[in-house]
Every structure is written in C-alpha cells, then in structure tokens.
C-alpha cells in the first residue's frame, strides 16, 4: 500500500548555513597576529560573564550569560593557537603541530 504525505506534516528544516558575515570575519581573524595574553583575557571575560549573570533573577539573562561565557571559554581554550599551543608543553603533546 502506498503511503501519501500528510498535508499538515511540517516541512523538513533547511540545512544550516554559515552567515556571510562570519565567512568574511574568519579570514580577517586568522590573518591577524595574536597578542600576548589574548587567551587569558578571553578566558577572564568568559568567567566574568558566568559570574556576573549567575545569580540574576531573570532566567533569560542567566541563559545568555552562560551561552556567552561558554563561547568565550571555548574560544580561549581552542582558539587560533590556544589549546594546541598549550599541549606542546606536555609530555604527550609534543607531537601536536
């Protein structure tokens, strides 16, 4: 028996696309040099976002603070030369390029 598509069935979601502004920003970010302590400053900003919004009465502010903090801490840990640069100083990370 052949099945027919239901008229009220939702259409499949389109595939996520990268925004044009993000595609333009990435080469610019990769093209600039790092300055000393950049990842520490980004880590501090992420931790500050978590700490400053942690006890806010609004759930929206807490969620936005957690999202921003997570993004900044992730950027600090694995940014352009963040985590791989730190791993080179560990005994097992000497093979990291």
N, C-alpha and C positions, 0 to 999 in steps of 0.2 A: 504494500500500500504506500503510495507516495505521500509524503508529508508536505504540507504547504506552510509558508511563512505566515505567521500571525501578523495582522495589520498593526496591532498595538505593541509589538515587540520593539524594544529600543534598538536603535541603530548602533553598530559597533563603534567604539571610540576611535578617533583618528590617532595615528601613531604620533608620539610626542616629537616635537621638532625643536631644534635649538633656535633661540631667538637671534635675529640678525645682529642685535647689539652685543650679545655675548660672543658671537663669532668674530666680531670686529675687535672686541676688547681682549680676547685671549692672545693674539699675536703681539699686541702692544704690551701686555703684561709680561709675556715671555721675552720680549725684546729688551726690556729694561734690566739693569743690574740690581741685585739685592743690596740693601744697605745693612750694616752690622746691627744685629739685634732686631731685625724686622719680624722674625717669627716669635720672638719673646714678646714683642709689643702686641702682635695679633693674638697670642695666647692670653695675655693680660686683658685685652679687650673682650675676648670671649668669656673669660672667667668673671669679669666685671658685669657683663650682660646677664650671666646667670645669677650672680649675687644680688644685683640691684633689682631684679624682677622676681626673685624667688618668693617673696612674701607679699607681693602686690595683691590687693583684694580682687582685681579683675583677672579672670581666667584667660582672657584674650591676651592681656599684657604678659602674663606668665608664659603662655604658649609662644608668643613672639620672642620673648627673651630667651627661652630655651632654644628655639629654632636659630636665632642669631648667634647665640653662644656656641651651639653645636657646630654651626657652619664656620665660625671663626676658629674654634679649637681644631677642627678638622683641617682647616687651611694652614694653621700653624704647624700641625703635625706632619702633613703630607704636601705642603706647598711646593713651589717650584723646585726647591732643593732642600726641603725640610727633613723629612724622615730618612731619606736615602743618605743625606749628608751626615746625620747623626749615627746611622747604622755603621758607617765606615769605621767608627772608633770602637766598635765592639769586636770581640774575637771572631764571631761567626759572620759579621757584616763586612769583613774586609773584601769579600768577593762582590759586594754591591757596587754597581757602577753608576 
